[in-house]
């Protein structure tokens, strides 16, 4: 099974009376996936959008009150709507089976009172299976690295409850797309995904309990851009064709219900 996508949890605690060294969070999540491809003249070629259920996990370790390191993962899977056109420009509607997986880590540093600077790196995998619907579908796997730098700040309502606001800049690198056209016996090809940038915004509320348990809610928005790929000839089929993926944009948003424990 291919795995795939998004996670954010507030876990910085430098202004609380004590600092828990280890924190584990498990969060059911709902992602609204929104992806659009554009022609070279910036006309919309197709759009895929819809809700994807998932789960996110995060493990964080406080080195001291000023430094925090974290590893995290997320996985979303479901079916979204596809609205686009065939190669001949004929309007076409179908569905896409979608799986999103990510695995990454980041380091945070308290720089002033409740303000934190962080950097991170993660790897993404997107399984994209456009379904047959009177037109032969296509199966693709996107993979890319994503590097982030950002800042977060905390607003304390009490010793137990706080609000966190976070913003970060994203840079995608070393992306690839594996295109499988075996349904029409045209073989397959690996394309180089165009590097570009993006933005991530998070708003999180958290409330801690005396027994080490905490819970909360996070709302997030992610914006990513991908450049047009190179053009390659397929291999391994009865007929070879040239394939190219257009410029695209990903605009995801969602919510996570956060539950966790301080050790």
N, C-alpha and C positions, 0 to 999 in steps of 0.2 A: 504494500500500500504506500502510495506517495504521501508525503507529509508536507504540510505547509503552515503564517503569519503572522499578532500585534499584542504587545503587552506593555502596560505601564502601571506601576504601583509606587506610591510614595513610601520611602523607607529611610529618609534622613532624619536623624533625631538629635542633632547636636545641642538643641536648646532645652531638651527635657532633662530632668534631674539626673537620670542615669542613662547610660548607653548600652543597649543590648548588643552583644557581639554578633550574634547570628539571628537572621530573620528569614522565615520561609513563608511564601505567599502562594496560594492556589486560588485562581479566579475563573469562574465561568464568564464567558464573554460573548457579545454579539457584535459583529462587524458588518457595516453596510459597504459592500465592495462596489467601486465605481471606476471603470476603466474605459478609455476612449482612444481610438487610433485615428490619425490624420493623414491626408494625402500631402504631397509636396506643395500643393497650393493651399494648405490648411483647411481643406474641406473634411468634414467628419466622414470617415469610412465605416466605422462600426462602434457600438457601445455595448458594454456588458455591465450589468448592475443588479444588485439584489443582496438580501441578507444572508450572512453565513454564521452559524453558531460555532463556538470554539472554546478553547480553554487556554489560559496562560499560567505560567509558573515563574517564580523568581526566588533566588537564594542570594542573600546579601550578607556581607561580613564587615563589621565596623572595626577597622584597624585601630582607630582612636576617635575621639569626638569630632575630628576634622576630616577624616578620610573614610570613604566607604567604597567597597568593590562589590559588584553584582554580576551574576550570570542569570540569563532568563531565556525562555522559549515560549512560542505560541503556535497554536495549530487550529486552523479553521477549515471546514469542509462543507460543501453543499452545492446547490444548483442555482445559477443566476440566469437572467434573461439576456439573450443576444439579439441585438437589432443592427442590421448592417446591409450588406449587398454581396452578390456573387462577383466572381472575377469579371463578368460581363456587365456589371453595374446594375443588375436586377435586384430590387429590394428583397431582403430575406430576413426572416425572423425564426429563431430557434432557441435552444438553451445551451448553456455551457456548464459542464461539471467542473467545479473549481475546488482546488486544494491549496492552502497557503501554509507554509511552515517557515519559522525563523528561529535562529539560535544565535545568541550574542552575549556580550558582556560590556560593562562600562565601569569607569572610575570617577568618583565624585570627590570634590575638595571644597570645604567650607572656606569662602574667601572674605566674607564680611557678615557678621551676625547670622541671619537666617538665609543668606544668599549662597548658593552653591554653583560651582562651575563643574561641568562634566564632559568627558569624551567617551566615545564608545564605538564598537565595531560589531556588525552582525552579518550573518549570511542568510539570504532569502531563497526559497524555492517555491515556484508557483506552477502547479499542474493545471493545464488549460486543455480541456477536452470538449471542443465544439461538436455538438451532436448532429447526426444526420437528420435531415428533415426535408425530403425531396431533393436535397443537395448533399453531396458527400462532405462530411465534417472533416475536422483536422485535429490532430493531437500534438501538443507542444509542452515543453518543460522549460520554464525560465529560471535562471539562477543568476544571482548577483550579490556582490558585497556592498555593504552600506556603512559609511563612516559618519559619525555625528559629533557635533560640538554644540553645547547649549548651556543654559542657565536656568536655575529654578529658585523659587523663593517660597518661604513658609509663612502662613498667617496663623497664629495660635489663638484659639478661642478659649482654651483652658489647658490644663496639663494633660487631659485625655483626648482632646479633639483639636484637629488642625486642618487647614486648607493649603494645598500646594498648587502652585502655578508654574508651568514649565514650557519652555520654547527651545527648539534646537534646529540647526541647519543640517541637512542631510546631503551627502555626496555618494552617488552610486558609481562603482568601479567593477571592472573585470566581469561584466555580465555576458551570459551566453543564452541562446535559445536553441533547443533541440527540436527540429521540425520533423514530424513523422507523417509521411504521405503514403504509407503502406496500404491504406484503404483503397487507393486507386493504383497501387503497384508502381508508384513513382519514386520509391525509396525514401531517403532521409538526408538531412543536412544539419550541420551545427553553424549557427550564425553568431556574430559578435554583437551583443546588445550595446547600443550607443550610450556612453557615459553622460550623466547630467546631474541635476541637483533637486532638492526638495526641502520640505518644511514639516516639522512635527510640533503639535500643540497638545498639551495635557492639562486638565483641571481635575484634581483629586481631593476628596474629602476622606479623612480617616479618624476613627475613634478607637482608642485603646482601652482594654479592660485590665483590672488588677492582676488577673491570673496569667498574663502574658498574651492572651488572645486579643486580636484586633480585627476590625472590619471596616469597610468603606466602599466608596463608589468612585470610579474614574470615568471621565468623558474625554475622548481624544479625537484628533483630526490629523490625517497624514496626507501630504501632497508629494508625489514623486513624478519626475519627468524622465523619459527614456528617449534617446536619440535614434534616428533611423539606422538600421543595421546595414552591414555589407551585403553583397549579393553573392550567392553560391549556387553551384550546380548540385543537385541531389545525386546520391549514390545508392546502388543496391536494388534498384527497381527495374522493371522491364523497359521503362522509358525515363530519361533524365530531363529535368526541368530546372529553370533558374528560380530561386526564391529569395525574397526580401521582406523584412518586416518594417512597417512604417514607423514614423515618430509617434509616440504615445504619451498619455498622461494617466496617472492613477491618483484618485481622490477618495480616500477611505475615511470613514468616521465610525465611531462606535462607543460602546460602554462596557466596563468590566465591573463585576461585583466582587470586591476584594475581601478575602478572608485569610488570616495568617496568624503566625505565632512567633513570639520573641523567645529565644533560648538563653 
